[in-house]
Structures are given as C-alpha cells and as structure tokens.
Amino acid sequence: MRKLILFVSFSLLFIGCSTNKSTEKTASNKEDNSLKFEPNDDGEYDIVVFDPQYETYLKSIAFPRDYYSKAYYEQRNRQYVIVWNQRHMQPMVYNPDLYAVSIDLDPTVDYGYDFEYKLFNFFRFIEYKYRVRIR
C-alpha cells in the first residue's frame, strides 16, 4: 500500500511538472499581436480607431492639427510607442486589456503629417479616457 501511494505521488509530480503546450501557443500569439501600419491604395497611412469617443475627442478636446510641427509629433510618438510596448510586454504589471497589442512604428518611414497627428492624439485620448500617464 505504501509503495502504491509513493508511485501515485511521483506520477502526479511528473504530470504536474511537465511542460504546458498552451504556453507555446500563447508565445506564438504574442508575435501576431502587433499593430503594423501599411499604406493604403493612395500610398498614405491612416489610423482607424473604433472607439466613437476618439472622433469627439479630436474635434473638441485635442489641439488643432497645426498646433505642433510634424517633427514634434514624430518625436513624441516614438516616445509613446516605446512606453506603450514596454507596458505591453508586462501584462502582470499593466492592464493587458488596455495594452493588448504592441505597436510597430518604423522611425525611418515617413507616415505623413495627418497620421502622426492622429497617432499622437490617440495616445493622448488613452491618457484622457483611462486616466493613465503614458509619457
């Protein structure tokens, strides 16, 4: 009887310590869970935010498009993307629902003034709506 209990205990120990295949699937999903920007048919980049409050934010709270220069928007967006991606990689510390995707922003690509403005205000909108500080 004692040998049977030891055998069952060791069996359960080996089963409990085996690798979990679901973690391998999760790792492959994280690679697919990134936001990449590609030009449309006109060769321009655009952002579509599915939150209806974003458009209201752009029209009522955000500064006008010409308030800052394109270089300012590019610089701030790079800083925002770095912080955003760091938070995306730490789901135990930061809300994984808020930072669900990583953002793949290539600093060598000219995305255009409108894109940079909308991306900048997307980050500001997230700060405003969810009361977080991304800077």
Summary of the structure (lengths in Angstrom):
residues: 135
radius of gyration: 22.3
end to end distance: 63.5
largest distance: 81.6
contacts: 287
relative contact order: 0.16
helix: 57%
strand: 4%
